[in-house]
Amino acid sequence: MFLYNGAPMRGDMKDRDNNLLISRVAGLGTLQHKPIGFTGPLSQHLLGYNSIINVVRSTMRDMVEASAAQLFTNAFAKRDLDNIPEIAVQLPFLLPNNCALNIAVKSYLDEITQQNDPTSDESKQAVKEMLSTRYFPQSLDLPGDLLTAFKLWDAVYMGVSQAPNHLISEKEKKQWNEANEWLTPRR
Protein backbone atom coordinates (compact mmCIF):
# COMPACT_ATOMS: atom_id res chain seq x y z
CA MET A 1 0.00 0.00 0.00
CA PHE A 2 1.28 3.46 -0.93
CA LEU A 3 0.32 6.47 1.21
CA TYR A 4 0.55 9.99 -0.12
CA ASN A 5 1.96 12.80 2.00
CA GLY A 6 -1.02 14.65 3.36
CA ALA A 7 -3.55 11.95 2.53
CA PRO A 8 -6.23 11.07 5.11
CA MET A 9 -4.59 9.27 8.02
CA ARG A 10 -7.30 8.35 10.50
CA GLY A 11 -9.66 5.42 10.59
CA ASP A 12 -9.43 2.17 8.70
CA MET A 13 -8.60 1.88 5.01
CA LYS A 14 -12.25 2.31 3.99
CA ASP A 15 -12.50 5.53 6.04
CA ARG A 16 -9.35 6.88 4.41
CA ASP A 17 -10.43 5.92 0.88
CA ASN A 18 -13.83 7.59 1.33
CA ASN A 19 -12.24 10.68 2.85
CA LEU A 20 -9.80 10.94 -0.05
CA LEU A 21 -12.54 10.78 -2.69
CA ILE A 22 -14.75 13.29 -0.88
CA SER A 23 -11.92 15.72 -0.16
CA ARG A 24 -10.79 15.59 -3.81
CA VAL A 25 -14.28 16.63 -4.92
CA ALA A 26 -14.21 19.48 -2.39
CA GLY A 27 -11.22 20.87 -4.32
CA LEU A 28 -13.68 22.12 -6.94
CA GLY A 29 -14.79 24.77 -4.43
CA THR A 30 -12.98 27.39 -2.38
CA LEU A 31 -12.66 28.15 1.32
CA GLN A 32 -13.58 31.67 2.43
CA HIS A 33 -10.47 33.01 4.12
CA LYS A 34 -9.24 36.33 5.44
CA PRO A 35 -6.98 38.07 2.89
CA ILE A 36 -3.75 37.35 4.76
CA GLY A 37 -2.76 34.23 2.89
CA PHE A 38 -3.67 30.71 3.86
CA THR A 39 -2.86 29.63 7.39
CA GLY A 40 -3.66 26.05 8.20
CA PRO A 41 -2.56 22.50 7.59
CA LEU A 42 -1.12 21.52 4.24
CA SER A 43 -1.43 18.38 2.16
CA GLN A 44 1.16 17.65 -0.49
CA HIS A 45 -1.25 15.21 -2.10
CA LEU A 46 -4.15 17.67 -2.27
CA LEU A 47 -1.84 20.45 -3.47
CA GLY A 48 -0.82 18.20 -6.35
CA TYR A 49 -4.42 17.27 -7.06
CA ASN A 50 -5.34 20.96 -7.00
CA SER A 51 -2.80 21.65 -9.74
CA ILE A 52 -4.67 19.16 -11.94
CA ILE A 53 -7.95 20.93 -11.18
CA ASN A 54 -6.39 24.28 -12.10
CA VAL A 55 -5.02 22.97 -15.39
CA VAL A 56 -8.52 21.78 -16.33
CA ARG A 57 -10.04 25.10 -15.16
CA SER A 58 -7.49 27.09 -17.15
CA THR A 59 -8.12 25.00 -20.26
CA MET A 60 -11.86 25.49 -19.92
CA ARG A 61 -11.32 29.24 -19.49
CA ASP A 62 -9.22 29.30 -22.68
CA MET A 63 -12.00 27.45 -24.52
CA VAL A 64 -14.66 29.90 -23.28
CA GLU A 65 -12.50 32.89 -24.26
CA ALA A 66 -11.82 31.42 -27.72
CA SER A 67 -15.53 30.79 -28.22
CA ALA A 68 -16.38 34.34 -27.14
CA ALA A 69 -13.72 35.76 -29.46
CA GLN A 70 -15.14 33.67 -32.33
CA LEU A 71 -18.62 35.02 -31.63
CA PHE A 72 -17.43 38.63 -31.63
CA THR A 73 -15.05 38.45 -34.59
CA ASN A 74 -17.65 36.78 -36.81
CA ALA A 75 -20.39 39.20 -35.71
CA PHE A 76 -22.54 36.47 -34.13
CA ALA A 77 -22.80 38.67 -31.04
CA LYS A 78 -23.35 42.39 -30.66
CA ARG A 79 -19.98 44.09 -30.29
CA ASP A 80 -19.72 47.00 -27.94
CA LEU A 81 -16.04 47.67 -27.33
CA ASP A 82 -16.76 49.49 -24.07
CA ASN A 83 -18.26 46.30 -22.56
CA ILE A 84 -15.53 43.83 -23.58
CA PRO A 85 -13.57 44.05 -20.29
CA GLU A 86 -16.80 43.66 -18.30
CA ILE A 87 -17.80 40.63 -20.39
CA ALA A 88 -14.35 39.08 -19.96
CA VAL A 89 -14.59 39.29 -16.17
CA GLN A 90 -18.06 37.71 -16.21
CA LEU A 91 -17.00 34.65 -18.23
CA PRO A 92 -16.71 31.47 -16.11
CA PHE A 93 -13.52 29.89 -14.79
CA LEU A 94 -11.76 33.22 -14.20
CA LEU A 95 -10.21 32.60 -10.79
CA PRO A 96 -8.14 29.57 -9.84
CA ASN A 97 -9.35 27.24 -7.13
CA ASN A 98 -7.35 26.91 -3.97
CA CYS A 99 -6.93 23.64 -2.14
CA ALA A 100 -7.97 25.04 1.24
CA LEU A 101 -11.51 23.64 1.03
CA ASN A 102 -10.39 20.12 0.26
CA ILE A 103 -7.84 20.31 3.10
CA ALA A 104 -10.60 21.53 5.44
CA VAL A 105 -12.90 18.67 4.38
CA LYS A 106 -10.08 16.13 4.75
CA SER A 107 -9.26 17.52 8.21
CA TYR A 108 -12.91 17.47 9.28
CA LEU A 109 -13.44 13.88 8.11
CA ASP A 110 -10.14 12.78 9.68
CA GLU A 111 -11.08 14.33 13.02
CA ILE A 112 -14.70 13.14 13.03
CA THR A 113 -13.45 9.59 12.45
CA GLN A 114 -11.57 9.81 15.79
CA GLN A 115 -14.72 10.62 17.76
CA ASN A 116 -16.49 7.97 19.87
CA ASP A 117 -19.68 8.59 17.90
CA PRO A 118 -18.75 10.24 14.59
CA THR A 119 -22.40 10.58 13.62
CA SER A 120 -23.66 12.49 16.68
CA ASP A 121 -24.50 16.18 16.40
CA GLU A 122 -22.32 16.90 19.45
CA SER A 123 -19.27 15.28 17.84
CA LYS A 124 -19.78 17.10 14.56
CA GLN A 125 -20.20 20.45 16.31
CA ALA A 126 -17.15 19.89 18.53
CA VAL A 127 -14.95 18.99 15.56
CA LYS A 128 -16.14 22.02 13.57
CA GLU A 129 -15.38 24.34 16.51
CA MET A 130 -11.97 22.76 17.08
CA LEU A 131 -11.04 23.08 13.38
CA SER A 132 -12.30 26.68 13.26
CA THR A 133 -10.13 27.74 16.18
CA ARG A 134 -7.08 25.46 15.96
CA TYR A 135 -6.45 24.60 12.30
CA PHE A 136 -8.35 27.23 10.30
CA PRO A 137 -8.48 30.33 12.53
CA GLN A 138 -8.45 32.70 9.55
CA SER A 139 -11.43 31.02 7.90
CA LEU A 140 -14.45 33.28 7.63
CA ASP A 141 -17.12 30.56 7.96
CA LEU A 142 -15.71 27.04 8.19
CA PRO A 143 -19.05 25.34 9.01
CA GLY A 144 -20.68 27.14 6.07
CA ASP A 145 -17.81 26.18 3.78
CA LEU A 146 -18.08 22.54 4.86
CA LEU A 147 -21.79 22.67 4.06
CA THR A 148 -20.94 24.09 0.62
CA ALA A 149 -18.42 21.30 0.06
CA PHE A 150 -21.02 18.68 0.95
CA LYS A 151 -23.55 20.26 -1.41
CA LEU A 152 -20.87 20.18 -4.10
CA TRP A 153 -20.34 16.50 -3.29
CA ASP A 154 -24.10 15.92 -3.70
CA ALA A 155 -24.09 17.54 -7.15
CA VAL A 156 -21.06 15.61 -8.40
CA TYR A 157 -22.34 12.39 -6.84
CA MET A 158 -25.68 12.79 -8.61
CA GLY A 159 -23.87 13.26 -11.92
CA VAL A 160 -21.75 10.16 -11.33
CA SER A 161 -24.72 8.02 -10.28
CA GLN A 162 -26.76 9.12 -13.33
CA ALA A 163 -23.92 8.68 -15.83
CA PRO A 164 -24.24 5.86 -18.35
CA ASN A 165 -22.16 2.75 -17.66
CA HIS A 166 -19.99 3.32 -20.72
CA LEU A 167 -18.75 6.57 -19.12
CA ILE A 168 -18.47 5.44 -15.49
CA SER A 169 -18.30 1.75 -14.70
CA GLU A 170 -20.52 0.00 -12.17
CA LYS A 171 -17.42 -0.68 -10.06
CA GLU A 172 -16.63 3.05 -9.89
CA LYS A 173 -20.26 3.90 -9.16
CA LYS A 174 -20.18 1.38 -6.30
CA GLN A 175 -17.17 3.18 -4.82
CA TRP A 176 -19.01 6.51 -5.03
CA ASN A 177 -22.15 4.96 -3.48
CA GLU A 178 -20.10 3.61 -0.57
CA ALA A 179 -18.46 7.01 -0.03
CA ASN A 180 -21.85 8.74 -0.10
CA GLU A 181 -23.32 6.28 2.43
CA TRP A 182 -20.26 6.77 4.64
CA LEU A 183 -20.44 10.59 4.41
CA THR A 184 -24.20 11.06 4.95
CA PRO A 185 -24.27 10.51 8.73
CA ARG A 186 -20.97 12.37 9.27
CA ARG A 187 -21.96 15.73 7.76
C-alpha positions in Angstrom: 0.0 0.0 0.0 1.3 3.5 -0.9 0.3 6.5 1.2 0.6 10.0 -0.1 2.0 12.8 2.0 -1.0 14.6 3.4 -3.6 12.0 2.5 -6.2 11.1 5.1 -4.6 9.3 8.0 -7.3 8.3 10.5 -9.7 5.4 10.6 -9.4 2.2 8.7 -8.6 1.9 5.0 -12.3 2.3 4.0 -12.5 5.5 6.0 -9.3 6.9 4.4 -10.4 5.9 0.9 -13.8 7.6 1.3 -12.2 10.7 2.9 -9.8 10.9 0.0 -12.5 10.8 -2.7 -14.8 13.3 -0.9 -11.9 15.7 -0.2 -10.8 15.6 -3.8 -14.3 16.6 -4.9 -14.2 19.5 -2.4 -11.2 20.9 -4.3 -13.7 22.1 -6.9 -14.8 24.8 -4.4 -13.0 27.4 -2.4 -12.7 28.2 1.3 -13.6 31.7 2.4 -10.5 33.0 4.1 -9.2 36.3 5.4 -7.0 38.1 2.9 -3.7 37.4 4.8 -2.8 34.2 2.9 -3.7 30.7 3.9 -2.9 29.6 7.4 -3.7 26.0 8.2 -2.6 22.5 7.6 -1.1 21.5 4.2 -1.4 18.4 2.2 1.2 17.7 -0.5 -1.3 15.2 -2.1 -4.1 17.7 -2.3 -1.8 20.5 -3.5 -0.8 18.2 -6.3 -4.4 17.3 -7.1 -5.3 21.0 -7.0 -2.8 21.7 -9.7 -4.7 19.2 -11.9 -8.0 20.9 -11.2 -6.4 24.3 -12.1 -5.0 23.0 -15.4 -8.5 21.8 -16.3 -10.0 25.1 -15.2 -7.5 27.1 -17.1 -8.1 25.0 -20.3 -11.9 25.5 -19.9 -11.3 29.2 -19.5 -9.2 29.3 -22.7 -12.0 27.4 -24.5 -14.7 29.9 -23.3 -12.5 32.9 -24.3 -11.8 31.4 -27.7 -15.5 30.8 -28.2 -16.4 34.3 -27.1 -13.7 35.8 -29.5 -15.1 33.7 -32.3 -18.6 35.0 -31.6 -17.4 38.6 -31.6 -15.1 38.4 -34.6 -17.7 36.8 -36.8 -20.4 39.2 -35.7 -22.5 36.5 -34.1 -22.8 38.7 -31.0 -23.4 42.4 -30.7 -20.0 44.1 -30.3 -19.7 47.0 -27.9 -16.0 47.7 -27.3 -16.8 49.5 -24.1 -18.3 46.3 -22.6 -15.5 43.8 -23.6 -13.6 44.1 -20.3 -16.8 43.7 -18.3 -17.8 40.6 -20.4 -14.3 39.1 -20.0 -14.6 39.3 -16.2 -18.1 37.7 -16.2 -17.0 34.7 -18.2 -16.7 31.5 -16.1 -13.5 29.9 -14.8 -11.8 33.2 -14.2 -10.2 32.6 -10.8 -8.1 29.6 -9.8 -9.4 27.2 -7.1 -7.4 26.9 -4.0 -6.9 23.6 -2.1 -8.0 25.0 1.2 -11.5 23.6 1.0 -10.4 20.1 0.3 -7.8 20.3 3.1 -10.6 21.5 5.4 -12.9 18.7 4.4 -10.1 16.1 4.8 -9.3 17.5 8.2 -12.9 17.5 9.3 -13.4 13.9 8.1 -10.1 12.8 9.7 -11.1 14.3 13.0 -14.7 13.1 13.0 -13.5 9.6 12.5 -11.6 9.8 15.8 -14.7 10.6 17.8 -16.5 8.0 19.9 -19.7 8.6 17.9 -18.7 10.2 14.6 -22.4 10.6 13.6 -23.7 12.5 16.7 -24.5 16.2 16.4 -22.3 16.9 19.4 -19.3 15.3 17.8 -19.8 17.1 14.6 -20.2 20.4 16.3 -17.2 19.9 18.5 -14.9 19.0 15.6 -16.1 22.0 13.6 -15.4 24.3 16.5 -12.0 22.8 17.1 -11.0 23.1 13.4 -12.3 26.7 13.3 -10.1 27.7 16.2 -7.1 25.5 16.0 -6.5 24.6 12.3 -8.3 27.2 10.3 -8.5 30.3 12.5 -8.5 32.7 9.6 -11.4 31.0 7.9 -14.5 33.3 7.6 -17.1 30.6 8.0 -15.7 27.0 8.2 -19.1 25.3 9.0 -20.7 27.1 6.1 -17.8 26.2 3.8 -18.1 22.5 4.9 -21.8 22.7 4.1 -20.9 24.1 0.6 -18.4 21.3 0.1 -21.0 18.7 1.0 -23.5 20.3 -1.4 -20.9 20.2 -4.1 -20.3 16.5 -3.3 -24.1 15.9 -3.7 -24.1 17.5 -7.1 -21.1 15.6 -8.4 -22.3 12.4 -6.8 -25.7 12.8 -8.6 -23.9 13.3 -11.9 -21.8 10.2 -11.3 -24.7 8.0 -10.3 -26.8 9.1 -13.3 -23.9 8.7 -15.8 -24.2 5.9 -18.3 -22.2 2.8 -17.7 -20.0 3.3 -20.7 -18.8 6.6 -19.1 -18.5 5.4 -15.5 -18.3 1.8 -14.7 -20.5 0.0 -12.2 -17.4 -0.7 -10.1 -16.6 3.0 -9.9 -20.3 3.9 -9.2 -20.2 1.4 -6.3 -17.2 3.2 -4.8 -19.0 6.5 -5.0 -22.1 5.0 -3.5 -20.1 3.6 -0.6 -18.5 7.0 0.0 -21.8 8.7 -0.1 -23.3 6.3 2.4 -20.3 6.8 4.6 -20.4 10.6 4.4 -24.2 11.1 4.9 -24.3 10.5 8.7 -21.0 12.4 9.3 -22.0 15.7 7.8 
